[in-house]
């Protein structure tokens, strides 16, 4: 059985011969709401500075010209943007104006993690937010990227910044003062479906992060699909979730596909102003919501936990909030009910998507005031879904199995990784690795088939941590699983089989065990970004359960960990 959107068929698939900035900055699609002239595109959170369309377009052209003149960035070159949210998305649009490819990187990465991304994509240029320059320099040295190919993004777009490196604002000024050095290419009909826009990193179903190849058309079409799903131009909808002049919080990171597509581009396309917040601090976030009268919140469950439980919330009137969408990880029904008390006038729902599907698969529709409890939203127009049993047969409505989706917004596969592409992209369908039930076009995520751990919405591949743990001299074998956590959703826990000499030391001195656990946690913390660290602790066991072919039976330990966690919570209530 196949499942489709109850919002109706997608009537307009949009142009397939435009790049993202051409579609976004040069073209007025018929479904695009008209933004009032006094409504800024972006607002700099720290200063309150409004930024209008004309400024963004001019800065985009200036930066593109500078990148062309100084580094000869051309078609299919790759440029890495290593930065938190910033009011210059012109970095993205300028790179695309030249026909080049953007690979967004998490600014919390260690140098080794950034090296993996730079090497995988063969990035020719690195744009880095000033506070993260030391990490960028260390990574660049390791991959042989010369220092003169590092550009510093200043914390504030219009403030002077002293650096021995070229700065973003300096390049924009330079490029704007020079004659055009490039001619932007118009794509051929259908070419946007294969012309690559992003190498966005995802762990897929297993293993180290992989570069997902996303073409321009997938990106722009997913915006149009979501527009249709929310009925932005449906005259029968008297009260819409989004209206030009509303204000959205851009607190989710733009380097993550959810923040990049849904928050940055879909909100701007819909005529909203974006308050750009580089770093999430909860009390500062509350101040921003109040100061800018933010109406739309796109969040992940840990942020919603804070909204429901942090004592500072009672000091703020959030009655002006119109919409809250949670994504990246499931939101419990009890947390949703608590959130209703905090934002009494808001529509509340969930969304679900993947980097491999260029984001949205499902979301609360424009006709719903409240999402169905436990649902990740309704399938958006233009997508087709199947629920498949382990034997490959199709499930009926209400039956549980793995979710597969297809549609014109799917990514093209993984960069230079034929095996991973073959496993996840099957005959035009994307295997999500999530076990679901579909009822009335609503997707209910039941469990995760794939091994990925979701920490605060970020993906953590157990195999990556296991490989690093095995490099420790005391470790003979390792298995990492996710355990439930009220704030983070899941946190990594390591099950470790020790080498004989380590066991002998612990036998002679039991306190060595706790010291070794601390050392193993530090071993990971020294090499990995914060959300990959072993917040769930370290457990020593005699053997890792495996099948006859040697594959780790991860679910055995995961189920064991969840049972222990449930027992602990039950005992705590006694």
PyMOL commands that set and color helices and strands:
alter all, ss='L'
color gray80, all
select helices_A, chain A and resi 20-26+53-71+90-97+111-121+130-143+147-149+168-177+191-193+216-230+257-269+282-291+301-309+311-315+333-342+355-357+418-424+462-469+500-508+511-525+530-532+554-573
alter helices_A, ss='H'
color red, helices_A
select strands_A, chain A and resi 2-3+42-44+50-51+78-82+101-105+125-129+150-153+166-167+196-202+210-215+247-250+273-276+296-299+323-326+347-354+359-363+378-379+384-388+401-406+413-414+425-426+429-439+442-448+453-455+458-460+475-485+489-498+538-540
alter strands_A, ss='S'
color yellow, strands_A
deselect
rebuild
show_as cartoon
